[in-house]
Amino acid sequence: MKKGKVSENILKRSVLKIIKDNITNSAAEGSDCAIFCGYVADEMTDNCAKHAIIRACNNAAAEGMKPLAVTLTVTMPEYMREAKLKRIIGNAVDAANEMGIVISGGHTESVEELKYPIISASVMAKKGDWKAKRANPGDSIVMTKWAAMSGGARLADKYREEIGEKYPQFIIDDAIELEQFYSILPEAAVAVTSGAICMNDCSDGGIFAALWQLADKNGVGLEVNLKDIAIRQESIEVCEFFDINPYKLRSDGALLIVTDNPESMIKGLHEKEIPATVIGKIIDGIDRVIVTSEDRRFLEEPRQDEGVML
């Protein structure tokens, strides 16, 4: 497509029409909205807008808020065809419907010398009665779902041929299918009604980064048993193929919940068929400790996500 803002015809048939045809009461023709949080995705997959929307909604849900609407800014390489824009917007619509929100507006533009599409999703959310409190020593840390879900799925999809030379196809397919679990809205909703003290969603940097962030923003220490961090076998296989640490790989879809009543929290999550387990506890001081079968080691300050260079 030509560089600059896309033409009115392309905008109408490949963006606005798809949104309005598939989302009830969408404000696709451009009302302004308040912004709570956002996420930027830069990847070549058709799912890039879907990932951006889900991750922005997850940010809001981890603060106990209900996402209502999203605005999208789509910046495309000049060489990208209109058909791909249609697929990106179609997947964005799927994500919005899945999250129960509307696409309230945005901007679409093509620029030269851009390698991948850049999608910015800004979410407006409604604040409820729940408010995060400070975690205290003795509180339990509950984790939902599994580590390395989104990173493993992305790598499996991007390198399916290379991985297929070593592993059977079902390993690749199972890893990619974990995309269906990226949203944390269901478990966040359970958490706020089951006595959650505070929450932290898991994204870039994986579970270890999320644990560090949780401790850092509360000014506390924590102790986590590595064996209690759930991870799917297909994710392990993908991580072993690339020789990367699964606990440092992006884990969208997993949520850390601090609670002083873990039994009630786990019961509430399991009643909604959400996998969850206690992985550790808040401790005195500011040490962040990971316990393995061999030793105890300190959690390092998060750096780059393990999968970012692949």
C-alpha positions in Angstrom: 0.0 0.0 0.0 1.1 3.6 -0.5 2.7 5.2 2.5 0.8 7.6 4.7 -2.8 7.3 6.0 -4.7 4.7 4.2 -7.3 5.8 1.6 -10.9 6.3 2.7 -12.0 3.3 0.5 -9.5 0.9 2.1 -10.4 2.2 5.6 -14.1 1.6 4.9 -13.9 -1.8 3.4 -11.0 -3.3 5.3 -11.3 -1.8 8.7 -14.6 -0.1 9.6 -16.8 -2.5 7.7 -15.3 -5.5 9.4 -15.6 -3.9 12.8 -19.2 -2.7 12.4 -20.3 -6.0 10.8 -19.0 -8.1 13.7 -19.3 -6.0 16.9 -22.7 -4.8 18.1 -22.8 -1.1 19.0 -19.2 -0.4 17.9 -18.2 3.2 17.7 -15.9 2.5 14.8 -16.7 5.8 13.1 -14.7 7.7 15.6 -15.8 8.8 19.0 -13.0 9.7 21.5 -12.6 7.6 24.6 -10.7 7.6 27.8 -7.6 5.5 28.0 -6.6 3.2 30.9 -3.8 1.1 29.6 -2.2 -0.1 26.3 0.1 -2.5 24.6 2.1 -2.4 21.4 2.8 -5.5 19.3 5.3 -5.6 16.5 5.1 -9.0 14.7 4.4 -10.3 11.3 1.5 -12.6 12.2 -2.1 -11.9 11.4 -2.8 -12.2 15.2 -0.7 -9.2 16.1 -3.7 -7.0 16.8 -5.5 -9.8 18.7 -2.4 -10.2 20.9 -2.3 -6.5 21.6 -5.9 -6.2 22.5 -5.8 -9.2 24.8 -2.7 -8.1 26.6 -4.0 -4.6 27.1 -7.2 -6.1 28.5 -5.2 -8.3 30.8 -3.3 -5.3 32.2 -6.7 -3.7 33.1 -8.1 -7.0 34.6 -5.0 -7.4 36.8 -6.0 -4.1 38.4 -9.5 -5.3 39.0 -11.0 -3.3 36.2 -13.5 -4.3 33.6 -12.4 -3.5 30.0 -15.1 -1.7 28.0 -13.6 -0.4 24.7 -10.3 -0.4 22.8 -8.8 2.0 20.2 -6.3 0.6 17.7 -3.5 2.3 15.9 -2.2 0.1 13.0 1.1 1.2 11.4 2.0 -1.0 8.4 5.0 -1.6 6.2 4.6 0.1 2.8 4.8 -3.3 1.1 2.0 -4.9 3.1 -1.1 -5.8 1.0 -4.7 -4.8 1.9 -5.6 -8.5 2.3 -3.3 -8.8 5.2 -4.8 -5.6 6.8 -8.2 -7.3 6.5 -7.0 -10.4 8.3 -5.4 -8.3 11.1 -8.6 -6.4 11.6 -10.7 -9.5 11.5 -8.5 -11.0 14.2 -8.8 -7.8 16.2 -12.6 -8.1 15.9 -12.4 -11.7 17.2 -10.4 -10.6 20.2 -12.8 -7.7 21.0 -15.8 -10.0 20.9 -13.9 -12.5 23.0 -13.1 -9.8 25.6 -16.7 -8.5 25.4 -15.6 -5.0 24.4 -16.1 -2.6 21.4 -13.5 -1.1 19.1 -14.2 2.6 19.6 -11.8 4.1 17.0 -8.3 4.3 15.9 -5.9 5.2 13.1 -4.5 3.2 10.2 -1.3 4.2 8.3 1.4 2.8 6.0 5.0 3.9 6.3 8.2 3.1 4.4 11.2 1.2 5.9 9.0 -0.6 8.5 9.8 -4.3 8.8 6.6 -5.5 10.7 3.2 -4.1 11.4 3.0 -2.1 14.7 -0.3 -2.4 16.5 -1.1 -0.1 19.5 -4.1 -1.1 21.6 -5.4 1.4 24.2 -8.1 0.1 26.5 -10.7 2.0 28.4 -11.8 0.1 31.5 -14.3 0.6 34.4 -13.1 0.6 37.9 -15.1 -1.5 40.4 -15.2 -1.7 44.2 -12.0 -3.9 44.4 -8.7 -2.1 45.1 -5.3 -3.8 45.4 -3.8 -3.8 48.9 -0.2 -4.3 50.0 0.9 -7.9 50.3 2.1 -9.0 53.7 4.4 -11.8 55.0 2.5 -15.0 55.2 0.2 -14.3 52.3 0.1 -17.0 49.6 0.9 -16.6 45.9 -1.5 -18.4 43.6 -0.7 -18.9 39.9 -3.3 -19.6 37.3 -2.7 -21.8 34.1 0.9 -22.4 32.9 4.3 -20.8 32.4 5.6 -20.0 28.9 2.2 -20.3 27.2 2.3 -17.4 24.9 6.0 -17.5 24.2 6.0 -21.2 23.4 2.9 -20.8 21.2 4.5 -17.9 19.2 7.8 -19.8 18.7 6.0 -23.0 17.7 4.0 -21.1 15.1 6.9 -19.1 13.8 9.4 -22.0 13.6 7.0 -24.9 13.0 9.1 -26.4 10.1 12.3 -26.3 12.1 10.7 -27.8 15.2 9.0 -30.4 13.1 12.3 -31.8 12.1 12.8 -32.9 15.7 9.4 -33.2 17.3 6.1 -34.8 16.1 3.4 -32.4 14.7 1.1 -32.8 17.7 3.7 -31.1 20.0 3.7 -28.1 17.7 -0.1 -28.0 17.4 -0.7 -28.4 21.1 1.8 -25.5 21.8 0.0 -23.2 19.4 -3.4 -24.1 20.7 -2.5 -22.6 24.1 -3.4 -19.3 22.5 -7.0 -19.9 23.5 -6.0 -19.4 27.1 -4.4 -15.9 26.8 -7.2 -14.0 28.5 -7.0 -13.6 32.3 -10.4 -11.9 32.5 -12.2 -15.0 33.9 -9.7 -15.6 36.7 -9.3 -11.9 37.6 -13.1 -11.8 38.0 -13.0 -14.8 40.4 -10.0 -13.3 42.2 -11.7 -10.0 43.1 -14.7 -11.8 44.5 -12.6 -14.4 46.4 -10.5 -12.1 48.5 -7.5 -11.3 46.3 -5.1 -8.8 48.0 -3.3 -7.9 44.8 -2.6 -9.4 41.3 0.1 -9.3 38.6 -0.4 -10.5 35.0 2.5 -12.4 33.4 3.7 -11.3 30.0 7.2 -10.3 28.8 10.0 -11.9 30.8 7.7 -14.7 31.9 6.9 -15.9 35.4 10.2 -14.8 36.9 9.7 -11.3 35.7 6.1 -11.2 37.0 7.2 -12.5 40.4 9.9 -9.8 40.6 7.4 -7.1 39.6 4.9 -8.4 42.2 7.5 -8.2 45.0 8.9 -4.9 43.8 5.7 -3.0 43.7 4.7 -4.3 47.2 8.1 -3.8 48.7 8.2 -7.3 50.0 10.1 -10.6 49.6 8.8 -13.9 48.4 9.7 -17.6 48.3 8.5 -19.7 45.4 8.9 -23.5 44.9 10.0 -24.0 41.3 8.3 -27.5 41.1 5.0 -25.9 41.9 5.0 -23.6 38.9 2.8 -25.4 36.3 4.0 -25.7 32.8 2.7 -27.8 29.9 4.9 -30.5 28.3 4.6 -29.0 24.8 5.9 -25.7 26.1 8.8 -27.5 27.7 9.6 -29.2 24.4 9.6 -25.9 22.5 11.8 -24.2 25.1 14.3 -27.2 25.0 14.5 -27.0 21.2 15.7 -23.3 21.5 17.6 -23.9 24.8 15.8 -21.1 26.6 14.5 -20.9 30.1 10.7 -21.4 30.1 10.3 -19.3 33.3 11.8 -16.3 31.5 9.6 -16.7 28.4 6.5 -14.5 28.0 3.5 -16.1 29.7 0.4 -14.2 28.7 -2.6 -16.0 30.2 -1.0 -16.7 33.6 -2.0 -14.6 36.6 -0.3 -14.2 40.0 -2.8 -13.7 42.8 -1.8 -12.8 46.4 -4.3 -14.0 49.0 -4.5 -14.8 52.7 -7.1 -17.5 52.0 -5.5 -19.8 49.3 -8.0 -22.6 49.9 -11.0 -20.4 49.1 -9.2 -18.8 46.1 -8.2 -22.2 44.6 -11.8 -23.5 45.2 -13.3 -20.5 43.4 -11.0 -20.8 40.4 -11.4 -24.6 40.1 -15.2 -24.1 40.2 -14.8 -22.0 37.0 -12.5 -24.7 35.6 -9.4 -22.5 35.8 -6.2 -24.3 36.6 -4.5 -22.8 39.6 -2.1 -23.8 42.4 -0.2 -22.2 45.3 3.4 -21.6 44.2 4.8 -19.7 47.1 4.4 -17.1 49.8 5.3 -13.6 50.8 8.1 -13.4 53.3 9.8 -10.8 55.5 12.5 -8.6 54.0 13.0 -8.1 50.3 14.7 -11.3 49.2 13.1 -13.0 46.2 13.9 -16.7 46.6 13.4 -19.6 44.2 13.5 -23.0 45.9 14.6 -26.0 43.8 15.2 -29.6 44.7 18.9 -28.9 44.9 19.2 -25.4 46.5 17.7 -22.0 47.1 18.7 -19.2 44.8 17.8 -15.6 44.5 15.6 -14.3 41.7 17.5 -12.0 39.4 16.1 -8.6 38.2 14.3 -9.3 34.9 16.1 -8.5 31.7 15.1 -9.2 28.1 12.5 -11.9 27.4 14.1 -15.2 26.5 12.3 -15.4 23.1 12.8 -11.8 22.0 15.8 -12.6 19.7 14.2 -15.6 18.0 
